[in-house]
Amino acid sequence: MRALHLALRLLWMRSRGLFMASYAYMTEYRAELLLWALSMSLSFILMGVWFEASSRADVGITPENVVRYFFSVFLVRQLTVVWVVWDVEEQVRLGKLSSQLLLPIDPVWRHLMGHIAERFARLPFVVVLVALFFALYPAAFFVPSPSSVGLFVLLSLGAFLLRFIIQYTVAMGCFWLERASAIETLHVLLYMFASGAIAPLEAFPVEVREVLMLTPFPYMIWLPARALMGDVDVDVLWRGALVMSAWGGFFLVVNRVLWRRGLRRYSAMGA
């Protein structure tokens, strides 16, 4: 029991140290963080397109819910953005990974804490953008219930971790390819289409929607967004938990296998 306590304490101290260092680093680039936050404003543009479409015809979602949905999508994307493939690619290509391997901690924890710290550094800008949004569209203002907010945060955390492990697995291609980010570009196209970022899944044909629900993508944006709106069934939640767990476990196993084989290749190249 004492050994477990010491192990957890050591993990907490290391995680806290990595988080504080990453947060200090992120706050040095506040202007860049603002640009990153603004880059997610595509959701507001699509909101106007789908609002007009839903006002003219039945697209499976009401105009009022269109506004709330894409506002929720904006928040989900702020919480789940991942860029680890570009960091890993640079480290492998330039040989910077060698110094990371000398440390008594897996490099993945440094990447993970960097992403989490960025969320806290980005938060003030997100609050300002949300306030500006409701100032321009006061009719869209709504107050979600505490249970909806809690479920939204929980699902967004799961979506972030799932997207992180998927992209980190794609990043393992850096050991064999010069540009693994090219694979990520193709993945992003599929992610934007199938996750509900471009269009609510309610607007898709039933057959297409059923196929998409077997993939991890709808649970990365569509499900957390619907949860914040307070419009999600218990069956969909359980299905989402099972699908996310299955895909997360699969990519975690693949990631560890590629990591070990990639390190052997990396060392064999003289790094």
VMD Tcl script that draws the C-alpha trace (Angstrom):
set ca {
  {0.00 0.00 0.00}
  {2.85 2.34 0.85}
  {4.53 1.54 -2.47}
  {1.34 2.44 -4.34}
  {1.07 5.69 -2.43}
  {4.66 6.62 -3.28}
  {4.13 5.73 -6.94}
  {1.00 7.90 -7.16}
  {2.77 10.75 -5.38}
  {5.70 10.54 -7.78}
  {3.31 10.50 -10.76}
  {1.50 13.55 -9.39}
  {4.74 15.47 -8.83}
  {6.03 14.70 -12.32}
  {2.70 15.55 -13.94}
  {2.45 18.80 -11.99}
  {5.99 19.77 -12.95}
  {5.38 19.06 -16.64}
  {2.09 20.96 -16.54}
  {3.58 24.07 -14.90}
  {6.51 24.12 -17.34}
  {4.19 23.67 -20.32}
  {1.79 26.34 -19.08}
  {4.64 28.85 -18.64}
  {5.81 28.05 -22.16}
  {2.33 28.45 -23.66}
  {1.66 31.81 -22.01}
  {4.71 33.23 -23.78}
  {2.80 33.01 -27.06}
  {-0.56 34.58 -26.20}
  {-0.96 36.22 -29.62}
  {-0.49 32.83 -31.28}
  {-3.03 31.29 -28.88}
  {-5.55 33.94 -29.94}
  {-5.01 33.01 -33.59}
  {-5.47 29.32 -32.74}
  {-8.72 30.10 -30.95}
  {-9.94 32.20 -33.88}
  {-9.09 29.40 -36.31}
  {-12.03 27.46 -34.87}
  {-14.46 30.18 -36.00}
  {-15.36 28.05 -39.03}
  {-18.16 26.70 -36.83}
  {-19.80 30.14 -36.79}
  {-19.59 30.41 -40.58}
  {-21.19 26.99 -41.00}
  {-23.80 27.99 -38.45}
  {-24.99 30.77 -40.75}
  {-25.13 28.41 -43.73}
  {-27.13 25.72 -41.91}
  {-29.36 28.28 -40.19}
  {-30.42 29.57 -43.59}
  {-30.88 26.01 -44.90}
  {-32.98 24.93 -41.91}
  {-35.13 28.06 -42.26}
  {-35.99 27.17 -45.86}
  {-36.40 23.38 -45.60}
  {-36.51 20.49 -43.16}
  {-32.90 19.33 -42.63}
  {-33.52 17.31 -39.48}
  {-32.74 20.14 -37.03}
  {-34.54 23.38 -36.17}
  {-32.96 26.81 -36.83}
  {-32.70 27.47 -33.09}
  {-30.91 24.18 -32.48}
  {-28.60 24.88 -35.43}
  {-27.27 27.96 -33.66}
  {-26.88 26.14 -30.35}
  {-25.33 23.11 -32.03}
  {-22.58 24.98 -33.86}
  {-21.88 27.07 -30.78}
  {-21.40 23.80 -28.89}
  {-19.22 22.49 -31.73}
  {-17.04 25.57 -31.36}
  {-16.51 24.81 -27.66}
  {-15.81 21.13 -28.30}
  {-13.18 21.92 -30.91}
  {-11.51 24.37 -28.53}
  {-11.21 21.60 -25.95}
  {-10.17 18.77 -28.26}
  {-7.69 20.30 -30.72}
  {-4.54 18.15 -31.09}
  {-1.25 18.82 -32.90}
  {1.04 16.13 -31.50}
  {1.83 14.64 -34.94}
  {3.69 17.81 -35.96}
  {5.68 17.90 -32.70}
  {6.73 14.26 -33.00}
  {7.54 14.67 -36.68}
  {9.90 17.56 -35.93}
  {11.59 15.70 -33.07}
  {12.24 12.59 -35.16}
  {13.26 14.42 -38.32}
  {15.71 16.75 -36.55}
  {16.97 14.21 -34.03}
  {15.51 16.07 -31.03}
  {13.89 12.86 -29.80}
  {17.28 11.57 -28.65}
  {17.45 14.00 -25.73}
  {13.86 13.15 -24.76}
  {14.72 9.45 -24.55}
  {17.41 10.19 -21.96}
  {14.79 11.42 -19.50}
  {13.19 8.93 -17.05}
  {9.71 9.48 -18.47}
  {7.96 8.51 -21.68}
  {7.88 11.49 -24.11}
  {4.13 11.02 -24.52}
  {3.54 12.54 -21.06}
  {5.37 15.71 -22.08}
  {3.17 16.01 -25.19}
  {0.00 15.28 -23.22}
  {0.74 17.82 -20.50}
  {1.62 20.39 -23.15}
  {-1.81 19.95 -24.72}
  {-3.60 20.18 -21.36}
  {-1.65 23.30 -20.35}
  {-2.55 24.91 -23.67}
  {-6.25 24.51 -22.85}
  {-5.86 26.56 -19.67}
  {-3.78 29.19 -21.46}
  {-6.38 29.40 -24.24}
  {-9.33 29.70 -21.83}
  {-9.39 33.53 -21.47}
  {-9.59 33.98 -25.25}
  {-12.40 31.42 -25.52}
  {-14.38 33.25 -22.83}
  {-14.01 36.53 -24.73}
  {-15.10 34.91 -28.01}
  {-18.13 33.32 -26.32}
  {-19.16 36.67 -24.82}
  {-18.74 38.33 -28.22}
  {-20.83 35.60 -29.86}
  {-23.77 36.07 -27.50}
  {-23.48 39.85 -27.81}
  {-23.92 39.51 -31.58}
  {-26.57 36.75 -31.34}
  {-28.46 37.36 -28.07}
  {-31.33 35.13 -29.24}
  {-28.93 32.16 -29.22}
  {-28.20 32.53 -25.50}
  {-29.06 29.47 -23.45}
  {-28.11 28.14 -20.03}
  {-27.39 24.40 -20.02}
  {-28.23 22.41 -16.91}
  {-25.41 21.42 -14.51}
  {-25.81 17.78 -15.57}
  {-25.46 18.74 -19.24}
  {-22.31 20.74 -18.49}
  {-20.82 17.88 -16.49}
  {-21.61 15.38 -19.23}
  {-20.21 17.77 -21.85}
  {-16.92 18.13 -19.98}
  {-16.63 14.37 -19.46}
  {-17.35 13.56 -23.11}
  {-15.03 16.32 -24.32}
  {-12.24 14.88 -22.17}
  {-12.86 11.43 -23.62}
  {-12.95 12.88 -27.15}
  {-9.67 14.72 -26.56}
  {-7.91 11.61 -25.24}
  {-9.22 9.51 -28.12}
  {-8.16 12.04 -30.74}
  {-4.79 12.42 -29.03}
  {-4.04 8.69 -29.09}
  {-5.20 8.39 -32.72}
  {-3.01 11.27 -33.85}
  {-0.10 10.06 -31.72}
  {-0.42 6.69 -33.42}
  {-0.36 8.39 -36.82}
  {2.74 10.24 -35.64}
  {4.54 6.92 -35.22}
  {4.75 6.85 -39.01}
  {7.57 9.42 -38.66}
  {9.95 6.52 -38.01}
  {9.30 5.18 -41.51}
  {8.05 8.22 -43.46}
  {9.53 11.67 -43.84}
  {6.16 13.39 -43.41}
  {3.62 11.56 -41.26}
  {1.65 14.82 -41.15}
  {0.55 14.04 -44.74}
  {-1.37 11.05 -43.35}
  {-2.87 13.30 -40.69}
  {-4.12 15.67 -43.42}
  {-6.18 12.84 -44.92}
  {-7.37 11.87 -41.44}
  {-8.52 15.44 -40.75}
  {-10.65 15.47 -43.90}
  {-12.45 12.33 -42.74}
  {-12.66 13.68 -39.19}
  {-14.30 16.95 -40.28}
  {-16.85 15.16 -42.45}
  {-17.79 12.30 -40.12}
  {-17.63 14.04 -36.73}
  {-20.42 16.54 -37.27}
  {-18.07 19.51 -37.50}
  {-19.27 20.52 -40.97}
  {-22.87 19.32 -40.77}
  {-25.06 17.92 -37.98}
  {-25.40 14.16 -38.26}
  {-29.18 14.64 -38.30}
  {-28.77 16.04 -41.82}
  {-27.18 12.80 -43.09}
  {-29.22 9.93 -44.57}
  {-30.09 7.32 -41.95}
  {-27.96 4.62 -43.62}
  {-24.89 6.87 -43.73}
  {-25.42 7.96 -40.14}
  {-25.59 4.37 -38.91}
  {-22.28 3.58 -40.58}
  {-20.64 6.69 -39.17}
  {-21.80 5.79 -35.65}
  {-19.53 2.74 -35.80}
  {-16.49 4.98 -36.27}
  {-14.92 7.09 -33.49}
  {-15.55 10.41 -35.25}
  {-19.15 11.28 -34.24}
  {-18.22 10.90 -30.58}
  {-15.42 13.45 -30.89}
  {-17.68 16.41 -31.72}
  {-21.33 15.53 -32.36}
  {-21.97 13.67 -29.10}
  {-20.36 16.24 -26.73}
  {-22.13 19.05 -28.59}
  {-25.52 17.36 -28.25}
  {-24.79 16.68 -24.58}
  {-24.26 20.40 -23.91}
  {-27.58 21.08 -25.59}
  {-29.19 18.54 -23.27}
  {-30.41 16.52 -26.24}
  {-28.84 13.07 -26.11}
  {-30.36 9.65 -25.37}
  {-28.99 7.28 -22.75}
  {-28.66 4.55 -25.39}
  {-26.51 6.83 -27.53}
  {-24.34 7.63 -24.51}
  {-23.72 3.96 -23.74}
  {-23.05 3.25 -27.39}
  {-20.64 6.16 -27.53}
  {-18.80 4.95 -24.42}
  {-18.41 1.47 -25.88}
  {-17.29 2.66 -29.31}
  {-14.83 5.19 -27.88}
  {-13.38 2.60 -25.48}
  {-13.01 0.03 -28.26}
  {-11.29 2.40 -30.67}
  {-9.16 3.89 -27.89}
  {-7.97 0.46 -26.78}
  {-7.23 -0.56 -30.36}
  {-5.14 2.52 -31.15}
  {-3.37 2.30 -27.79}
  {-2.17 -1.23 -28.56}
  {-1.14 -0.26 -32.11}
  {0.63 2.82 -30.77}
  {2.76 0.86 -28.28}
  {3.72 -1.70 -30.92}
  {4.74 0.98 -33.44}
  {6.58 2.93 -30.74}
  {8.81 -0.03 -29.81}
  {9.52 -0.95 -33.42}
  {10.04 2.69 -34.35}
  {12.58 3.20 -31.56}
  {14.61 0.24 -32.80}
  {14.63 1.74 -36.29}
  {15.45 5.18 -34.90}
  {18.43 3.79 -32.94}
  {19.62 1.74 -35.91}
  {19.85 4.95 -37.95}
  {22.48 6.24 -35.52}
  {20.30 8.64 -33.52}
}
mol new
graphics top color blue
foreach p $ca { graphics top sphere $p radius 0.5 }
foreach p [lrange $ca 0 end-1] q [lrange $ca 1 end] { graphics top cylinder $p $q radius 0.2 }
display resetview
